[in-house]
């Protein structure tokens, strides 16, 4: 078994859709980023790459490369999964936490879980997605952005 952890955070930006865990969420702002800004998938990719000893998302998909501008982060996740599969690695389980004061994310957890399980090529019961606030402390608590944390276990 191999374990990896990942963290990502982005600030809010007007005029962008909010995408978390591959799901577009109705909100007045999205996240500023070179890609679609999906902090959940970015943290997940970092955890997967870290567990496999393959560096980080910025190494594989640099924000200086125009090819990744505005890209759907699910495409990046699928590419990471291809790299793991080539090495004989698969996801045993993934545990994801989203830190956001707003919007309310409870209605979006089950669709995120199902979507991510498909991209991770594992059963949905092996993917956990949860959300928390920071009780109005820090940048997430002040409504300036969203952070995500991921832990994964890979099978060899």
N, C-alpha and C positions, 0 to 999 in steps of 0.2 A: 504494500500500500504506500502511496505517496500523498503527502498533504501539501496544499498550497493555500495562500490567503491573498486577497486583493482588496484594494481600497481605491475609490475614485470620488471626486467631488467636482461640481461645476456650479457656477453662479447662474442665476436666472437672467434671461435676456428677453426683451419684448420682440414680438414678431416672429417667434419660432414655435413650432409645435413641441409639446412636452411628451417625450418618449421615455418610458421606463420599463425595463424588462421586455422590450419589444412591443409594448402596447402604447398606442397614442392615447393620452389622457386629456380630457377637456379641461383646460386651465388657461388663464390669461397670459401666461409666459411659458417659454421653453427654457432650455439650458444652453448657454453659450459654449460652443465647441467647434472644432474643425469638422467633426463628423456630425451625426444626429444628436450627440450629447447624452446618450443613454448610459448614465453612470452605473446602472445595475449590470449591464452587459460588459462594460469596461472593467469593472471590479472582478466580474466573473472570468473574463479573459485573462486578467493578470493572475488570478488564483490558479487557473488551469495551466498557464504557461509556467508559473512558478513551481508548481508541483512536478512538472515535467523537466524542470531545469532548463527552460528555453527562453529565459529573459523575461521581458515585459511587453505589454501592448505597444508602447511607444517605439520599441526597437523593431517590431514586426510591421507596424502600421504608423509610421511617423506623421505628425501633424504638419510637417513641412512638405509632404508629398501631395500634390494636387489630386492624385488619383483617389485619395480618401476624403476629399472635401465633400461634406454633406452625406457621406455613405451611411447606409443602414447598418447599424452595429451588429445586427444579426448575421450579416454577410461576414463580418470579421470573426464572430463566434464560430460560424461554420468552418471558416478557414483554420481557426485554432483547433477545432475538433478533427479536421482532416490531418493536421500535423500530429496530433496525439494518436490517431488511429494508425498512421504510418509507423509509429513507434510501438504499436501493440498496447496502447493505453486506452482505458475507458473510464468513464465516470462511475464511481461507486455511489457518491452522493454529493449534493451541493446545498449549502445553507447560506442564504442571502438576507441581508438586513438593509433596509432603506431608512435613512434618517432625514425626515422632512417635517416641518411644522405644518405645511400645506402643500398640495391638496390632500384631502382624505384619500387614502390608498386602499382601504379594506375591500371595496368592491372590485378592485383590479387584481387582487392577489391570486385568485384561482386561474384567471386567464393567463397571467404571467407564468405561473407554475406550469401550466399545460404547454404553453408555447416554448418555454425554455427547456422543458424535458424533451420535447421533440428535437430541438437543436442540439441538446447534449446527448441524444441517442440513448436515453435511459428512461425507465418508468417514472411517471409523475410523482409517485410516492417517495422517490429518492431526491426530489427537489423541494426545498422549503424556502418560501419567500415570506418575509415579515417586514413590518414597518414600525417605526417608533418616532417620537418627537424628542427634542432635546430640552423640553420644558422651557422653551423660549430663550435658551442660552446659546451662545455661539452663532456662527453665520447661518446655520440651518434654523435655529430658533428665532432669529430675527427675520426669517423669510428671504434671505439673500441667495439661497441656493439649496442644493440637495447633495447628500453624500450617500455612498453605498459601500457595503462591506461584504466580502464573499470568502467562504471557506469551502474547499473541495477536497475530496478524497478520490484518488485515482486507483484503479486496479491495473496491475501489470499482467 
